[in-house]
Amino acid sequence: MNCYTKESQTLGMEKLINARELGGYKTLDGLFVKRGLILRSAKPVGASEADLLRLQKVYSLATIADFRMSYERAAQPNPFMQGVEDEWCPIIDENLINPNVSSGEKSDDKSEEKEFARLTYIVKIKMVYDMMYVDFLKGAQGKEGYRKFFKLLLALPEGKSLLFHCSQGKDRTGLGAMLILSALGVDEKTILQDFLFTNVFNADLIASERAMLVRHKVPESSMMEYLTVLDMVDERFMQNALNYMKETYGSVMGYIHEALGITEAEVMELKRKFLTQSES
């Protein structure tokens, strides 16, 4: 039985949130995802200088795949790192986003009251909902963004790493992890565990956010709805996405081939690049 833990998957960062790797996961045919090559995190804006140096020196970072929207990137651009390509792979069609949500990102007022008011508005309009991942997968922008993500992995120089992220590194990033792990042949149980690791890596942050919500008298019945807007993930969201791909395309691989246009030859190349016979 394979045992994956926070310690086995962490990137060992000081301040970069939800920072971990896909390396070490075992595939259905007995191979392992190579260590230190496919990395995931929240936006690297809050990373320390030591974190950025670690990405470059320890992980030989070559490419960042940013799944955020344009206003997210403009408000909090990725830090410049010499020799690292910053590639934009947006997943959400911004034409479908309420402008009142995006404008909040640009506000200088970051008081708890202001942030809670904005959070409550997002919950009220149900911007985050249980079929959200399905809509990401269905949308033309989502397909284009994830297709580019696969192409960046295919183009990644040997021995170099790629870091993919969105804002909190949990929803758009979680879907990206599910797709590439599926292509590499990792089983669904492990993929769901990787998805839920967000709640392990963000445990302290989630506890702090829960305390804030209690201060604002959010009832327990609504707590999960608020926390999934913030830094928690809900397994139902990913299960809905998996069910959609199975029902519509026969399997996750069917979606990867038909919706993203990734060929069988490209999948074999991904396996050649990112799988190994040894666990370490």
N, C-alpha and C positions, 0 to 999 in steps of 0.2 A: 504493500500500500504506500502510495506517495504521500509525503507529509510536507505541505507548503505552509510557511509561516511568514509573519511580518519580517522576521530576521532573514529568512531565505530569499525574500524578494526585494528588500529595501535597497535604495541607492546610497544610503548613508549620508543624507543631506542635513545641513544645519537648519535651514529655513524653508527650502523648497517643499511645498505641501504635496502630500499624496504621491511622493516620488518613489517609483519602483520599476522593476524590470519584468519582462516576460520570459527571461532566460530561466532554464531549469525545469520548465514544465515538460512532462513526458507525453509523447504522442501515442496514438493507438497502435502504431506499429513498432513501438519500443525505442524510438529515438528520443532525443531531448532538444529543446530549443536552446541554442547557444547562449551562453551567458554574456551580458554586457553589450548587446547589440541593439535590441529593441526596447526602448525606455519610454515610460509614460509618467505624466505628472500633471499638476495644476499649472496655470500660467507661471512662467519663470520670472515674473516681475519682482516677486518678493525674495528671490534667491540671494544668498549672501555671496560675497566675492569668492569665498572658499568653495561654495557650491558650484559656481560657474567654472572655477579652476578645476574642480573635481570632474565635472562633465567633460572638460577638454583634455585633461591629462590622464585621468584614470579610465574614462570611457571613450576617449578618442572621438568625441562628438563631431559629426560632419554635417548633419541636417536636422533642422527643426521643422516639424509639420504642425502648423497652427490651424486648429479647426474653428477658431472664433470668428465672429462677425466683424465687419470693418470698424464699427464704432467701438467694439471691445479692444481691437488692436490699436486704434487711434488713441484711446484713453489710457491704455497701459501697454505700450509697445514692448516687444521682446528685447532684452538687453543684447547689445552688440557683442559678439564673440568672434575674434579673428579666425577666419577660415571656416566659419560655420554658416551654411546657407539657411536663411529664414524663409521657408516656403509657406504660402498661404493656401489652405485647403478648406474654405468655408463649407459648413454642412447645412446651415439654416438659410433659407431664402429670406433675406431681410425685408422684402416687400410684404411679407406676411406678419411682420413684427409690429406691435403697437408702438408708435413713436414715443408715447409717454414712458415706456419702459426703457428705451435706449437713451432718452435724454437724461434719465436719472444717473446714468453712468458718468455723465460729464459734470454733475453737481459738485461744488466744493464743500457743501454741507454734508459731512459724514457723521453727524451726531447719531446716537442710538435711536432717538425718536424719529429722525428723518429716514434712517435706514429701515426701521420697523414699519413706517408708513409705506415706504416703497415695497417692502416685502409683502405686506398685507395686500397691496394693490395687485402684485403679481399672483398671489394666491387667489384673489378674488376673480381675476380674469382667466384663471386656470391656464397660465402660460406653461406651467409644468404639470403634466398629467400622465396617466398610466399608459396611454397609447402614443406618447410623444416619440418614442424611439421608432415605432412603426412609421410615423409620419416622416421622420428623418430618412428612413430607408426608402420610402416611396418617392420622396421629392427628387426632382431633377438636380437640385443643388446638392442634396445629400449624396446621390449617386456619383456626381462629378467630383465631390470632395473626397469620398472614400476611394474612388478610382485613382485619383492623383496620389493618395496616400500609398496605395499598392505600387504605383509606378515609381514613387520615390524610394520605396524599399527595394524594388528591383534594381534601381540605379545606384544604390548605396555602395560606395567603394568597399572592397574586402577589408575586414578588420576595423571598419569604422562603425559608429553607432548613429541611430536616429532617435530623437526625442519627439513624441507626439503629445499634444496637449490641447485643451480647450480653456475654459475659464477656471473651473474647479477640478478638472481632470477626472470627471466621474461619468457624465452622460454621453456627450459626443465622443469623448476619449474611451469610455467603456465600450461603446459600440465598435469603435475602431479596433480595440483589443480583441473583442469577440470575433470580428471578421478575420483578422490576421491569424489568430490562434486556430480558428476553424480551418483556414486554408492550409495551415501547417500540420493539421491532423490531431490537434489536442481534443480530448473528450469534453463533452458538454458540462459534466460535473465540475471539472477543473476550471473551465471557462467561467462558470457561475461563481466559483470560489474566488477567482481573480477579480471578478466584478464586485463582489461583496467585500473584498479586502479594503475598498474605500472606507467602509465603516470601521475597520480596524485601524487603518493609518490615520483616520480623522477622528478617532475616539475622543481625544481631549477637546478638539475644536467643537465637535458635536455636543459634548457635555456643556461647554460654555454657551453654545447657542441655545441649547435647551433651557439653561438657567435664565438667559435673556428673555426667552419666550414666556417662561413662568412669571418673570417680573412684569411682563406686559399682559398677564392674565389670559394667555392663549389656553383654551381647554385641551385636556389630554386627547380628546377625540379628534382634534385638528392638528396635533403636534407633528405627526408624520408628514402631513401635507406641507407644513412650513419647513420642516427639516430637509425634505427632498428638494426644495428650492435652494436651500443653503448647501450643506456639505455631506448629506447622507444619500445613499442609494436605496432603492426599493426593488427587491428581486422581481416583483410583478412586471416592472417596466421591461426588463430584459427577457423575461419569459414570454411576454406578449410579442416582442420582436422575433424571438426564435420561432414561436408558433406561426407568425405571419410568413416568415420565409419558408417554413415547411409546407404550409397550406398553399402558398402561391407559387413557389418555385421547386417544391419537392424536398428541399434541404437548404441548409446555409450555403453549401457549395453551389447549388443551383442558382441562388441569388448572386453569388460572386461571379459565376460564369455569365449568366444571362443579363442581370441588371448592371453589373459593373464592367462587364466585357473583359474580364481577366481569363485568359486562355488556359487550357490544361498545361501547355508548355511553360507558361509563366508561373503557374503553381509549382511545377516541378523545379523551376529555377529558384523560387523562393525556398523550397525545401532544401535544395542543394546549398544555398547560401546560409540558411539560418538553423539547420538541424545538424546534430552530431550524435555519435554513438555513445559518448560518455556524458555523465550527468553534470560534472563540474566544468 
